[in-house]
Amino acid sequence: MFLTALVFFAILSILVLIHEFGHYAVARLIGVHVEEFGLGLPPRVIGKKIGNTIYSLNWLPIGGFVRLAGEDEVDRPKSKVLSPKSKMYFWARSKKERAAILVAGVTMNFLLAVGLTGYLLSQGVLEPSGRVRIEKIQPGSPAETIGLLEGDSITFIEQKQVTIPRDLIDTTRAHLGENVTLTIVRDKNETQMTVIPRKNPPAGQGPLGVVITDLELRTYSLLEIPGEAIRINIVRAKDMFAGIIGTLWRLATLKAPSSDVAGPIGIARVTGEAVKFGWKAVIEFMSILSLNLAVLNILPIPALDGGRLAFVFLEKLIGRKLRPAFEHSAHQMGMIILLGLILLVSINDILRLTKGL
């Protein structure tokens, strides 16, 4: 339990720090003053001012923030004459500069996801191979009787090609108690064997008495890794967008979120499961969380980076800025809604835990 909590807060802290560091670094590069760099949401636990920036640790461990000078334009002086120091304010920068600062956090999370995925690819990952291989043979089974061995590949059954486990399973079940011809590849040599699948196999065993898989360990080269890591995360991001939109629609129509939607409590629980499977599973989980954070934050929802970016695009579209008070209120309302959603999802997590789901 302690290890799970430690890993959970370590992952969350890294993801938030990476995200907020993106905003921080680009803002500093452009010349916008960073008033505070906070881990967690207020109220503040502790803060230290270094230079002109306060670095703080806050009570609510569900995120983080970078507070930029002039981020809320309601603080802008009413005078239309800008002093040389005005460039230090977020509202005084160009639309491109503001957009660059806003997307920096999402970009950092995406790059972290790609980097972690790339590392796992370099260590080797299990992938569908297009062939079905025998991993284990049960003692006394039909497979052992006819001389099948671990490592044999089954390419055909009754002249039907076998490329995934389901091909073998379905055809075997259709011929229980009958003679079935298997085409086997062993040490690059092809041979045929005849076997009779059992109608009533022992518990935990199948008709043939074999454990099969189509997964094989593949290690990617340094040249292959970048492209494959980006491709994997783009595919995942598309699925995440679809899932988030579906969840928002269910909530908007007053329906319970699906069982695969989790808040902080649910994520902590999955972290515990990942810890049980080892460090590679933890890294994979961290990569998925980082990508999920990027996808969620780029959505055009007020209070999120995507919501603030939407106001920049709207400004470009209509040729003028919206009233600062309106934008400020929209982001405040967005934050209230987001905190409410987190609460609802967390309650759902608790109910699932109490029911043992």
C-alpha positions in Angstrom: 0.0 0.0 0.0 2.8 2.4 0.9 4.7 1.5 -2.3 1.6 2.1 -4.4 1.0 5.5 -2.8 4.7 6.5 -3.2 4.7 5.5 -6.9 1.3 7.2 -7.5 2.4 10.5 -6.1 5.8 10.2 -7.8 4.2 9.7 -11.2 1.6 12.5 -10.6 4.4 14.9 -9.5 6.6 14.1 -12.5 3.7 14.5 -15.0 2.6 17.8 -13.5 6.1 19.2 -13.2 6.9 18.3 -16.8 3.6 19.9 -18.0 4.1 23.1 -16.0 7.8 23.3 -16.8 6.7 23.5 -20.5 4.7 26.7 -19.7 7.4 28.0 -17.5 10.3 27.5 -19.9 8.5 29.0 -22.9 7.2 32.0 -20.9 10.7 32.7 -19.6 12.1 32.3 -23.1 9.6 34.7 -24.6 10.1 37.2 -21.7 6.8 36.8 -19.8 7.2 37.1 -16.0 6.3 33.9 -14.1 4.8 34.9 -10.7 4.4 31.4 -9.3 5.2 27.8 -10.2 3.0 25.6 -8.0 2.7 21.8 -7.6 -0.9 20.9 -6.6 -3.8 23.4 -6.2 -4.2 26.0 -3.5 -4.3 26.5 -0.6 -0.5 26.8 -0.3 1.4 24.5 2.1 4.8 26.2 1.6 6.3 28.6 -0.9 9.8 30.1 -1.5 10.6 33.1 -3.7 13.6 32.6 -5.9 14.3 35.7 -8.0 10.9 37.0 -9.0 9.1 33.7 -9.0 7.4 31.9 -6.0 7.9 28.1 -6.1 5.1 26.5 -4.0 3.7 23.2 -2.8 -0.1 23.2 -2.4 -2.6 21.1 -0.5 -4.7 19.6 -3.3 -2.6 17.0 -5.1 -4.6 16.9 -8.3 -2.6 19.1 -10.6 -0.4 22.1 -10.7 -0.1 25.5 -12.2 2.1 28.3 -13.5 0.8 31.8 -12.7 1.9 34.3 -15.3 2.0 38.0 -14.9 -1.1 39.4 -16.7 -2.5 36.0 -17.5 -6.0 37.3 -16.6 -6.4 40.5 -18.6 -8.8 41.9 -16.0 -5.7 43.0 -14.2 -4.6 45.0 -17.2 -4.2 48.7 -16.6 -6.9 50.8 -18.2 -4.4 53.1 -19.8 -3.9 52.4 -23.5 -0.3 53.6 -23.4 1.9 50.6 -22.7 5.2 51.1 -20.9 8.3 49.2 -21.9 7.7 46.8 -19.0 4.3 45.8 -20.4 6.0 43.1 -22.5 6.5 41.1 -19.3 2.7 40.6 -19.2 1.0 37.7 -20.9 -1.8 39.8 -22.3 0.7 42.1 -24.0 2.3 39.4 -26.1 1.2 38.5 -29.6 -1.3 35.8 -30.3 1.5 33.4 -31.6 3.5 34.0 -28.4 0.5 33.4 -26.2 -0.4 30.3 -28.1 3.1 29.0 -27.9 3.1 29.3 -24.1 -0.3 27.7 -23.8 0.6 24.6 -25.9 4.0 24.1 -24.3 2.6 22.0 -21.4 0.7 19.7 -23.7 3.7 19.3 -25.9 5.9 18.4 -23.0 3.5 15.7 -21.9 3.2 14.3 -25.4 7.0 14.2 -25.7 7.3 12.5 -22.3 4.8 9.8 -23.5 6.7 9.3 -26.7 10.0 9.1 -24.8 8.7 6.5 -22.4 7.2 4.5 -25.2 10.4 4.7 -27.1 12.4 3.4 -24.1 10.0 0.4 -23.8 10.4 -0.3 -27.5 14.2 -0.4 -27.1 13.7 -3.0 -24.3 11.5 -5.2 -26.4 7.7 -5.4 -26.5 5.3 -8.3 -27.2 3.5 -7.9 -30.5 1.2 -10.0 -32.7 3.5 -12.0 -35.0 0.9 -13.4 -37.4 1.7 -17.0 -36.4 0.4 -19.1 -33.5 3.1 -20.8 -31.3 2.7 -23.4 -28.6 3.9 -22.1 -25.2 3.1 -25.0 -23.0 1.8 -28.6 -23.3 -0.3 -30.2 -20.6 0.9 -33.7 -19.4 -1.3 -36.5 -20.8 -3.0 -34.2 -23.3 -3.8 -35.1 -26.9 -1.0 -32.6 -27.9 1.6 -34.5 -25.9 0.3 -37.9 -27.2 0.9 -37.0 -30.8 4.3 -35.4 -30.0 3.7 -31.7 -30.2 6.5 -29.7 -28.6 6.7 -26.3 -26.9 7.9 -23.8 -29.6 6.1 -25.5 -32.4 4.1 -23.2 -34.7 0.6 -24.2 -35.9 0.1 -22.8 -39.4 -3.0 -24.7 -40.6 -5.8 -26.7 -39.1 -8.0 -28.7 -41.5 -6.5 -26.7 -44.3 -7.6 -23.4 -42.7 -4.8 -20.9 -42.1 -4.0 -20.1 -38.5 -2.7 -16.6 -37.9 -4.3 -15.8 -34.5 -5.2 -18.0 -31.5 -9.0 -17.6 -32.3 -8.5 -19.4 -35.7 -7.2 -22.5 -33.9 -9.7 -22.4 -31.0 -12.8 -22.0 -33.1 -11.9 -24.8 -35.6 -10.9 -27.1 -32.8 -14.2 -26.6 -31.0 -16.1 -27.4 -34.2 -14.4 -30.8 -34.5 -14.4 -32.2 -30.9 -14.0 -35.9 -30.9 -13.0 -36.0 -34.6 -9.7 -36.5 -36.4 -8.2 -33.1 -37.0 -5.1 -32.4 -39.2 -2.6 -29.9 -38.0 0.2 -28.4 -40.1 3.2 -27.8 -37.8 6.4 -25.8 -38.4 9.3 -27.0 -36.2 12.9 -25.8 -36.8 11.8 -24.4 -40.2 10.5 -27.8 -41.2 6.9 -28.4 -42.0 5.0 -31.5 -41.1 1.4 -32.7 -40.6 -0.1 -34.4 -37.5 -3.5 -35.8 -36.7 -5.1 -35.3 -33.3 -8.5 -35.8 -31.7 -9.6 -32.8 -29.6 -11.2 -33.9 -26.3 -14.9 -33.3 -25.7 -14.5 -33.1 -22.0 -11.0 -31.9 -21.1 -9.9 -31.5 -17.4 -10.6 -28.2 -15.7 -8.3 -25.5 -16.8 -7.3 -27.4 -20.0 -8.6 -27.0 -23.5 -9.5 -29.8 -26.0 -5.9 -30.1 -27.2 -4.2 -29.4 -23.9 -2.0 -26.6 -25.2 -1.3 -23.0 -24.2 -0.9 -20.9 -27.3 0.1 -17.3 -28.2 0.6 -15.2 -31.3 2.8 -12.7 -29.4 6.5 -12.5 -29.8 9.1 -10.2 -28.3 10.3 -7.5 -30.7 13.1 -5.1 -30.1 13.2 -2.0 -32.2 16.3 -0.4 -33.6 17.3 3.2 -32.8 16.2 4.3 -36.3 12.8 2.6 -35.9 12.0 3.8 -32.4 11.1 7.5 -32.9 8.6 6.9 -35.7 7.0 3.9 -34.0 6.7 5.6 -30.7 5.0 8.7 -32.3 2.7 6.4 -34.3 1.6 4.5 -31.2 0.9 7.6 -29.2 -1.0 9.2 -32.0 -3.3 6.1 -32.3 -3.7 6.2 -28.5 -4.5 9.9 -28.5 -7.3 9.3 -31.1 -8.8 6.7 -28.9 -8.5 8.9 -25.8 -10.2 11.8 -27.6 -13.1 9.5 -28.5 -13.3 8.2 -25.0 -13.3 11.6 -23.4 -16.0 13.0 -25.7 -18.1 9.9 -25.0 -17.7 10.4 -21.3 -18.6 14.1 -21.4 -21.7 13.2 -23.4 -22.8 10.6 -20.9 -22.3 13.1 -18.1 -24.1 15.8 -20.0 -27.1 13.4 -20.5 -27.0 12.5 -16.8 -25.7 8.9 -17.4 -23.1 7.2 -15.2 -19.6 7.2 -16.7 -18.4 3.9 -18.1 -16.4 1.5 -15.9 -13.1 2.4 -17.6 -13.3 6.1 -16.5 -11.3 6.8 -13.4 -10.5 9.8 -11.2 -7.5 10.2 -8.8 -8.7 7.2 -6.6 -9.2 4.9 -9.6 -5.8 6.0 -11.0 -4.1 5.2 -7.7 -5.8 1.7 -7.8 -4.5 1.0 -11.3 -1.0 2.2 -10.2 -1.1 -0.5 -7.6 -1.9 -3.1 -10.3 1.0 -1.8 -12.5 3.4 -2.0 -9.5 2.5 -5.7 -9.2 3.6 -6.4 -12.8 6.9 -4.6 -12.5 8.7 -1.5 -13.5 8.0 -1.9 -17.2 4.3 -1.8 -16.5 4.7 1.3 -14.3 6.6 3.0 -17.2 3.9 2.0 -19.7 1.2 3.3 -17.3 3.1 6.6 -16.8 3.4 7.0 -20.6 -0.4 6.5 -21.0 -1.2 9.0 -18.2 1.1 11.6 -19.6 -0.6 11.3 -23.0 -4.0 11.4 -21.3 -3.0 14.6 -19.5 -2.0 16.1 -22.9 -5.2 15.1 -24.6 -7.4 16.3 -21.7 -5.6 19.7 -21.5 -5.9 20.5 -25.2 -9.7 20.2 -25.2 -11.4 23.6 -25.7 -12.8 23.6 -22.2 -12.5 26.9 -20.2 -9.8 26.7 -17.4 -7.8 24.1 -19.4 -5.0 25.1 -21.8 -7.2 24.2 -24.7 -9.9 26.6 -23.4 -7.5 29.5 -23.1 -6.1 28.6 -26.6 -9.7 28.7 -27.9 -10.0 32.3 -26.8 -6.8 33.2 -28.7 -8.2 31.6 -31.8 -11.5 33.3 -31.4 -9.6 36.6 -31.0 -7.9 35.9 -34.3 -11.2 34.9 -36.0 -13.2 38.0 -35.0 -10.3 40.4 -35.1 -10.6 41.7 -31.5 -10.3 40.5 -28.0 -13.4 39.5 -26.0 -14.1 41.3 -22.8 -11.5 40.3 -20.2 -14.2 40.0 -17.5 -16.1 37.5 -19.7 -13.0 35.3 -20.3 -12.1 35.4 -16.6 -15.6 34.3 -15.6 -15.6 31.6 -18.3 -12.4 30.1 -16.9 -13.7 30.3 -13.3 -16.9 28.5 -14.3 -14.8 25.9 -16.2 -12.7 25.3 -13.1 -15.8 24.8 -11.0 -17.2 22.3 -13.5 -13.9 20.4 -13.7 -13.7 20.1 -10.0 -17.3 18.9 -9.9 -16.5 16.3 -12.5 -13.5 15.1 -10.6 -15.7 14.8 -7.5 -18.3 12.8 -9.4 -15.8 10.4 -10.9 -14.1 10.0 -7.6 -17.4 9.0 -6.0 -17.8 6.5 -8.8 -14.4 5.1 -8.0 -15.2 4.8 -4.3 -18.5 3.0 -5.2 -16.6 0.6 -7.5 -14.1 -0.2 -4.7 -16.8 -0.8 -2.1 -18.5 -3.2 -4.5 -15.2 -4.9 -5.3 -15.3 -4.2 -9.0 
